[in-house]
Amino acid sequence: MPPERRSRRRPDRRTGARPDRKTRVRPDRRVGAGPGGPPRKAAPSSQRKPPARPSAAAAAMAVAAAAAEERRLRQRNRLTLEEDKPAVERCLEELVFGGGEDDEDALLQRLRGPRVQAQEDSGDSEVENEAKDNFPPQKKPVWVDEEDEDEEMVDMMNNRFRKDMMKNANESKLSKEELQKRLKEEFQHAMGGVPSWAETKKRKTSSDDESEEDEDELLQRTGNFISTSTSLPKGILKMKNCQHANAERPTTARISSVQFHPRAQVVMVAALDNTVSLFQVDGKTNPKIQSIYLENFPIFKACFSANGEEVLATSTHSKVLYVYDMLAGKLIPVHQVRGLKEKIVRSFEVSPDGSFLLIKGVAGYCHLLAMKTKELIGSMKINGRVAASTFSSDSKKVYASSADGEVYVWDVNSRKCLNRFVDEGSLYGLSIATSRNGQYVACGSNCGVVNIYSQDSCLQETNPKPIKAVMNLVTGATSLTFNATSEILAIASDKMKEAVRLVHLPSCTVFSNFPVIKKKNISLVHTMDFSPRSGYFALGNEKGKALMYR
């Protein structure tokens, strides 16, 4: 056998495996001298590595040997090239890539730092780690083209929804990012802030904090959570004077109606000067929103509908009922209701659910109308004259106080009398009111006594005993109204100046610090109302002022 063939069959001393002539390792052709370097040389036959077929350990050692050989050749070629480079260029490369023999490997190691560390911590084999290192590392872009970041401009003029969001004429075009910010601002302005479901903060999920879980459960449900609060102390009420509600439209005519909007921060003031005015409530300036003038129509009473979309008004000497549509801005007169034979329409009540309209007639009649169509549904008659009437909180019953000191309770659906009871100590009824939580009924008489009853006793007994008889007025109690939480009852008389009191419920005691008698600015009170949301209290007096407190 020739000596050349015998040298090929000798086993590799480094690996101890038999070489295979078909699968012998060829030298790396990529490794060679650059321009001006020595010519390429093939690796000696003793350095050719067989494939790692016998075992994984042998394959790992073969790969490591090949990598070491490649680094050695690369280092030799680099040294050859660096001899021809100027000193300035070599210094610059050292600053950028670092110095030392393994500068390229160190640079790759720094770039692959987190990934290599993760590989070292894992339990993978050396072969798998070597295979993972063969993937090219993710590199950051060298530069950023400014033209790629140019945002598309959105036209604001040709869209009627976007046009309303323009703050000035220069914003005819906005970028998408600016438009998104503007939409967020409009949404937060409409919602009154960022809603809880839109917050990016992580919600706490600790099972130990029961109070936070109860709060989250409360916010996930809808319903009426208003209940009587025990936090309102009796005796002294913290209240401050605010700007008059109608300060931007003063009048000298008597204020006949004052009412807060059921859903918005708006107050309505109506007077005998044929005008209904709407004001924005802020407690400081109360800017005027709108005024509605009704010619030859001195307003006896004005009231919002239950949904707040309409304003109803009656006069002192007319049977016409005016309806002002706030959304459409139209004034609709209702001249005649079929079946209604009243010559003058003055006092009326709107049901809390917005379905019915109750008109007080003469000769003991109460007429029930449909709120939507203004058509007559039916009539209810009591003995004597109707002094005052009101709906229950659920709009299913009607309470009518007579001039004989009796109170009639009617069912709205059947128009039948459910009960009739005597108002204790009353000879002539003047006013009546029900609380919004369905717990109390207050009856005012001509002698100034206000009896506070439980609604259950009014439905079951003919001579119920009042919970409390408030005797702080010495003249007839002409006005009664409960606040939204049924914690305060306001009583007033239009027969004496400063004759207004606030009663604390359920203790049924009068707040001692209201009104301030020394100032004497309330005068004769003809109407009053509580704000359903913000805690304001308004009074309308004979001097044309709508006083407001908070």
HELIX and SHEET records of a PDB file:
HELIX    1   1 PRO A    3  ARG A    8  1                                   6    
HELIX    2   2 SER A   45  GLN A   47  5                                   3    
HELIX    3   3 ALA A   56  ASP A   84  1                                  29    
HELIX    4   4 ALA A   87  PHE A   97  1                                  11    
HELIX    5   5 ASP A  103  LEU A  111  1                                   9    
HELIX    6   6 GLY A  113  ASP A  121  1                                   9    
HELIX    7   7 GLU A  126  ASP A  133  1                                   8    
HELIX    8   8 GLU A  146  GLU A  149  5                                   4    
HELIX    9   9 ARG A  160  LYS A  163  1                                   4    
HELIX   10  10 LYS A  176  MET A  191  1                                  16    
HELIX   11  11 SER A  196  ALA A  198  5                                   3    
HELIX   12  12 GLU A  210  LEU A  219  1                                  10    
HELIX   13  13 GLN A  455  GLN A  460  1                                   6    
SHEET    1   A 2 MET A 153  ASP A 155  0                                        
SHEET    2   A 2 LYS A 173  SER A 175 -1                                        
SHEET    1   B 4 ILE A 255  PHE A 260  0                                        
SHEET    2   B 4 VAL A 266  ALA A 271 -1                                        
SHEET    3   B 4 THR A 275  GLN A 280 -1                                        
SHEET    4   B 4 LYS A 288  TYR A 293 -1                                        
SHEET    1   C 4 ILE A 299  PHE A 304  0                                        
SHEET    2   C 4 GLU A 310  SER A 315 -1                                        
SHEET    3   C 4 LEU A 321  ASP A 325 -1                                        
SHEET    4   C 4 LYS A 330  VAL A 334 -1                                        
SHEET    1   D 4 PHE A 348  VAL A 350  0                                        
SHEET    2   D 4 PHE A 356  LYS A 360 -1                                        
SHEET    3   D 4 TYR A 365  ALA A 370 -1                                        
SHEET    4   D 4 LEU A 376  LYS A 381 -1                                        
SHEET    1   E 4 VAL A 386  PHE A 391  0                                        
SHEET    2   E 4 LYS A 397  SER A 402 -1                                        
SHEET    3   E 4 GLU A 406  ASP A 411 -1                                        
SHEET    4   E 4 CYS A 417  VAL A 422 -1                                        
SHEET    1   F 4 GLY A 429  THR A 434  0                                        
SHEET    2   F 4 TYR A 440  SER A 445 -1                                        
SHEET    3   F 4 VAL A 450  SER A 454 -1                                        
SHEET    4   F 4 LYS A 468  VAL A 470 -1                                        
SHEET    1   G 4 SER A 479  PHE A 482  0                                        
SHEET    2   G 4 ILE A 488  ALA A 492 -1                                        
SHEET    3   G 4 VAL A 500  HIS A 504 -1                                        
SHEET    4   G 4 THR A 509  VAL A 510 -1                                        
SHEET    1   H 3 VAL A 525  PHE A 530  0                                        
SHEET    2   H 3 PHE A 537  ASN A 541 -1                                        
SHEET    3   H 3 ALA A 546  TYR A 549 -1                                        
END                                                                             
